[in-house]
């Protein structure tokens, strides 16, 4: 059971790394291919909520490097009911 947990954790980390390091068009294609119809927010919308996103990340004690990278990260609209599953 411990090896299974270790394997799943490492597979998840590898998936996250690959997903984040893909080009935005590749990410969007992958999302659509898997039936995930999440829409990336526009730059204007991001600027309007940027401060709130940074505050949430800080409150969750996110890595300071991740908070600093908020401007380089693509953000998506996700229906509220689906957030808990992510």
Phi, psi and omega in degrees: 000321180295319178294323178297314178298316179300314181299312180298319179297317180289324175297319178297315179298318178296316178300313180302314181299313180296317182297311182294326184271000174281158175294149180307322179296321178294320178298314181296321177297317180297315179300314180295320181297335182255018174074019179258102187267055179271137183255131176293140179280154180286164178298321180296317179295320178300314181299327181287338181242006185306311183298319179295320177299316180297321179294319178296316180298319179294320180295329178276003181058043177293159177302131179305328178294324178292320178295320179294332182274006184303327181286338182262004183258139175274134182246145184238149171277128179231130177304138184308320183295338183265348184300317183300328180286341181278000000 
